[in-house]
Amino acid sequence: MKIYTQLSDFKKLANAVVTIGTFDGVHFGHQKIIKRLCELAKSAGGETVLLTFFPHPRMIIDPENQDLKMINTVDEKAQILASLGVDHLIITPFTRDFSNLSAEEYIKNILVDAIGTKKIIIGYDHRFGKDRLGSIRTLAENSSVYGYEVEEIPEQDINDVAVSSTKIRKALLNGDVALANEYLGYAFSIYGPVIKGDKIGRTIGFPTANIFVAETYKLIPGDGIYAVTVEMDLEIESQKPKAESENTEVSGTLSPFNSQPSTFRGMAYIGQRPTINGMTRNIEVNIFDFDREIYGQNIKMNFLAFLRHDVKFTGLEALKLQLQQDKEDTLAFFEGQ
């Protein structure tokens, strides 16, 4: 998959089959759109184009609201889209000027003149253009003028509950990673380098790797203990996802690593460590059957199950006893898989 971080870097196609949206989470509903996108492109002999935006439009339109967190970073989203078979990913910077384009300008200047859209497939509720006045009806009304076809994807349900990025975010913030993963169709993950902590875990027999997440907009699940798997490439010192540079290619894999990573089981902790009167929110993981130094190493942590909420214990000995129980509970979860 080729990635473009500016629309001007994209070379207009002769037969572009296009979809548009923020696609945060790339959940089941999004996946249905992308599957249909690929089917249409194959039948028409065209190439798939997914037009998305960064920052999220709400971050620009309502900059005072810092509460919006994203399920995926830009790199994570690119890896998932590549795995689904998208040919071209255009990550358009969302600015005030961009938000002021009318729906008609958006169609002509971007979809037709810049991309070369011949078919567009869109979710039933997609809105675009200034004040979000553009809709699938607007696209249909202009289709004969610009010579493209429009196809609508209806609402996708799971267990009679409509999938949405908002509901997935809510589930994650509540610690309900099982529900979030059901909606997503894959395990929610956090990716970043291991940084040095205060090594208190080592003193009680549960050493942890502290993960630093550079993207401040990345959603972090609610405080508590989780069963996780941890992926890392033990053959090289550091890795970086391929999705950052302009006009680059990303292979079809959900992994951000360049080679096949090693996978371990573990239990993760998110919280402020109230037992030791911690002042900052930490993301830590105790990796089972692992004793290597991995400071600076990038690791990917996949959240599989919520075990318990964060609580303050009377001291380190009480915390140690609980962690022993947490490990037993985590192993029991994996054995039941």
Secondary structure as the mmCIF struct_conf table of DSSP 4:
data_model
#
loop_
_struct_conf.conf_type_id
_struct_conf.id
_struct_conf.beg_label_comp_id
_struct_conf.beg_label_asym_id
_struct_conf.beg_label_seq_id
_struct_conf.end_label_comp_id
_struct_conf.end_label_asym_id
_struct_conf.end_label_seq_id
STRN STRN1 LYS A 2 TYR A 4
BEND BEND1 THR A 5 GLN A 6
HELX_RH_3T_P HELX_RH_3T_P1 LEU A 7 ASP A 9
BEND BEND2 PHE A 10 PHE A 10
HELX_LH_PP_P HELX_LH_PP_P1 LYS A 11 LEU A 13
BEND BEND3 ALA A 14 ASN A 15
STRN STRN2 ALA A 16 ILE A 20
BEND BEND4 GLY A 21 GLY A 21
TURN_TY1_P TURN_TY1_P1 ASP A 24 GLY A 25
HELX_RH_AL_P HELX_RH_AL_P1 PHE A 28 ALA A 44
TURN_TY1_P TURN_TY1_P2 GLY A 45 GLY A 45
STRN STRN3 GLU A 47 PHE A 54
BEND BEND5 PRO A 55 PRO A 55
HELX_RH_AL_P HELX_RH_AL_P2 PRO A 57 ILE A 61
BEND BEND6 ASP A 62 ASP A 62
TURN_TY1_P TURN_TY1_P3 PRO A 63 GLU A 64
STRN STRN4 MET A 70 MET A 70
BEND BEND7 ILE A 71 ASN A 72
HELX_RH_AL_P HELX_RH_AL_P3 VAL A 74 SER A 83
TURN_TY1_P TURN_TY1_P4 LEU A 84 GLY A 85
BEND BEND8 ASP A 87 ASP A 87
STRN STRN5 HIS A 88 PRO A 93
HELX_RH_AL_P HELX_RH_AL_P4 ARG A 96 SER A 99
TURN_TY1_P TURN_TY1_P5 ASN A 100 ASN A 100
HELX_RH_AL_P HELX_RH_AL_P5 ALA A 103 GLU A 105
HELX_RH_PI_P HELX_RH_PI_P1 TYR A 106 ILE A 115
STRN STRN6 THR A 117 GLY A 123
TURN_TY1_P TURN_TY1_P6 TYR A 124 ASP A 125
STRN STRN7 PHE A 128 PHE A 128
BEND BEND9 GLY A 129 GLY A 129
HELX_RH_3T_P HELX_RH_3T_P2 LYS A 130 ARG A 132
STRN STRN8 GLY A 134 GLY A 134
HELX_RH_AL_P HELX_RH_AL_P6 ILE A 136 TYR A 146
TURN_TY1_P TURN_TY1_P7 GLY A 147 GLY A 147
STRN STRN9 GLU A 149 ILE A 153
STRN STRN10 ASP A 157 ILE A 158
TURN_TY1_P TURN_TY1_P8 ASN A 159 ASP A 160
STRN STRN11 VAL A 161 ALA A 162
HELX_RH_AL_P HELX_RH_AL_P7 SER A 165 LEU A 173
TURN_TY1_P TURN_TY1_P9 ASN A 174 GLY A 175
HELX_RH_AL_P HELX_RH_AL_P8 VAL A 177 LEU A 184
TURN_TY1_P TURN_TY1_P10 GLY A 185 GLY A 185
BEND BEND10 TYR A 186 TYR A 186
STRN STRN12 SER A 189 ILE A 195
HELX_RH_AL_P HELX_RH_AL_P9 ILE A 200 THR A 203
TURN_TY1_P TURN_TY1_P11 ILE A 204 GLY A 205
STRN STRN13 ALA A 209 ILE A 211
HELX_LH_PP_P HELX_LH_PP_P2 PHE A 212 PHE A 212
TURN_TY1_P TURN_TY1_P12 THR A 216 TYR A 217
STRN STRN14 LYS A 218 LYS A 218
HELX_LH_PP_P HELX_LH_PP_P3 PRO A 221 GLY A 222
BEND BEND11 ASP A 223 ASP A 223
STRN STRN15 GLY A 224 MET A 232
TURN_TY1_P TURN_TY1_P13 LEU A 234 GLU A 235
BEND BEND12 ILE A 236 GLU A 237
TURN_TY1_P TURN_TY1_P14 LYS A 242 ALA A 243
BEND BEND13 GLU A 244 SER A 245
TURN_TY1_P TURN_TY1_P15 GLU A 246 ASN A 247
STRN STRN16 THR A 248 GLU A 249
BEND BEND14 GLY A 252 GLY A 252
BEND BEND15 LEU A 254 LEU A 254
BEND BEND16 PHE A 257 SER A 259
HELX_LH_PP_P HELX_LH_PP_P4 GLN A 260 PRO A 261
STRN STRN17 SER A 262 GLY A 271
HELX_RH_3T_P HELX_RH_3T_P3 PRO A 274 ILE A 276
TURN_TY1_P TURN_TY1_P16 ASN A 277 ASN A 277
BEND BEND17 THR A 280 THR A 280
STRN STRN18 ASN A 282 ILE A 287
TURN_TY1_P TURN_TY1_P17 PHE A 288 ASP A 289
TURN_TY1_P TURN_TY1_P18 TYR A 295 GLY A 296
STRN STRN19 ASN A 298 ARG A 308
BEND BEND18 THR A 314 GLY A 315
HELX_RH_AL_P HELX_RH_AL_P10 LEU A 316 GLU A 335
TURN_TY1_P TURN_TY1_P19 GLY A 336 GLY A 336
#
